[in-house]
Amino acid sequence: MKTILILFVSFFISFNNCLSQTVPDERDKREYKEIISLYPKSLVSHFPRKIDDKKIGLMALTFPRGKYLSYIHLAISYEDSDIEKLKKKVTLEAKEVYHIKDSCLMVIPYNYDTFEIVTLDSIQNCESIDVLPIPNFRLWESKFPSDFYDNAVLYVLNAEKGRFLKKDHLSRSGIGLPERWLHGYTKGLTFYKNYVVYWLEVW
């Protein structure tokens, strides 16, 4: 049986004012394609099938693995016309649309660097049962420009409770969300300037 390892492919060069843009090399293309294939198709259907000709702002990938949260994070730069087309499409498909500064959000209290649940009071989640979980963008592998945290719009394409990976690929005891979200996933897109930030997080 193949040993499941954690893999990060990162392009976090300069986030002071804007996301950097890097064209992926052949190894990056292969690894992206491989990791996408390890997740259920229904969870990764919103990601580009290939990144061959994409301008990548950030990319962080993990194999599905046990004990911790598994995720795929990807930011791609698009032309304005492509952004508008994609925005129209996901507006129709999204289960929920949130502004990153909304007062009622369910932010996953997770540190992606240390793979630990955040217990600080800085994350005050909304108790509404109708709110869907979203990534903790402030603790992603690298920081976004400061105005991202003021202006980003999040389109949650889906988020469901339950087991969507093999049992030994799930988190052991959840990721700090309410008990009803002991296991589950969230997937979606975030629009920020000329970037689309794709996410999948499974636990």
HELIX and SHEET records of a PDB file:
HELIX    1   1 GLU A   26  SER A   37  1                                  12    
HELIX    2   2 LYS A   41  VAL A   44  1                                   4    
HELIX    3   3 ASP A   80  GLU A   93  1                                  14    
HELIX    4   4 PHE A  137  LEU A  139  5                                   3    
HELIX    5   5 PHE A  148  ASN A  151  1                                   4    
HELIX    6   6 LYS A  167  HIS A  169  5                                   3    
HELIX    7   7 GLU A  179  TRP A  181  5                                   3    
SHEET    1   A 6 LYS A  55  LEU A  61  0                                        
SHEET    2   A 6 SER A  70  SER A  77 -1                                        
SHEET    3   A 6 TYR A 195  VAL A 202 -1                                        
SHEET    4   A 6 GLY A 184  TYR A 192 -1                                        
SHEET    5   A 6 VAL A 153  LYS A 161 -1                                        
SHEET    6   A 6 GLU A  96  HIS A  99 -1                                        
SHEET    1   B 2 MET A 106  VAL A 107  0                                        
SHEET    2   B 2 PRO A 133  ILE A 134  1                                        
SHEET    1   C 2 TYR A 110  ASN A 111  0                                        
SHEET    2   C 2 GLU A 116  ILE A 117 -1                                        
END                                                                             
